[in-house]
Amino acid sequence: MATTTERLPQNILGRYYVDSSCVDCDLCRANASTFFTRDDEIGQSVVHRQPITPEEVLLAEDAREGCPSESIGNDGDRV
């Protein structure tokens, strides 16, 4: 389960984030590239845009739920 204390600083601010447990599997980028990208310097995925619409939130949630290392966090209503 992702934790805010391990949140990667390369993530854009907002409710969704990737933490340091990311194994760079590419699943989130393949399923929701609108929000997730690879940071080549650290070799892990990060959030580069936060979802806004309900449809976008569903895509981000699908990526979070499908993450095999549970590295994607959702801080709820925090923005």
Secondary structure in CASP SS format (residue, H / E / C, confidence):
PFRMAT SS
TARGET T0000
AUTHOR 0000-0000-0000
METHOD secondary structure of the structure
MODEL  1
M C 1.00
A C 1.00
T C 1.00
T H 1.00
T H 1.00
E H 1.00
R E 1.00
L C 1.00
P C 1.00
Q C 1.00
N C 1.00
I C 1.00
L C 1.00
G C 1.00
R C 1.00
Y E 1.00
Y E 1.00
V E 1.00
D E 1.00
S C 1.00
S C 1.00
C C 1.00
V C 1.00
D C 1.00
C C 1.00
D C 1.00
L H 1.00
C H 1.00
R H 1.00
A H 1.00
N H 1.00
A C 1.00
S C 1.00
T C 1.00
F C 1.00
F E 1.00
T E 1.00
R E 1.00
D E 1.00
D C 1.00
E C 1.00
I C 1.00
G C 1.00
Q E 1.00
S E 1.00
V E 1.00
V E 1.00
H C 1.00
R C 1.00
Q C 1.00
P C 1.00
I C 1.00
T C 1.00
P H 1.00
E H 1.00
E H 1.00
V H 1.00
L H 1.00
L H 1.00
A H 1.00
E H 1.00
D H 1.00
A H 1.00
R H 1.00
E H 1.00
G H 1.00
C C 1.00
P C 1.00
S C 1.00
E C 1.00
S C 1.00
I E 1.00
G E 1.00
N E 1.00
D C 1.00
G C 1.00
D C 1.00
R C 1.00
V C 1.00
END
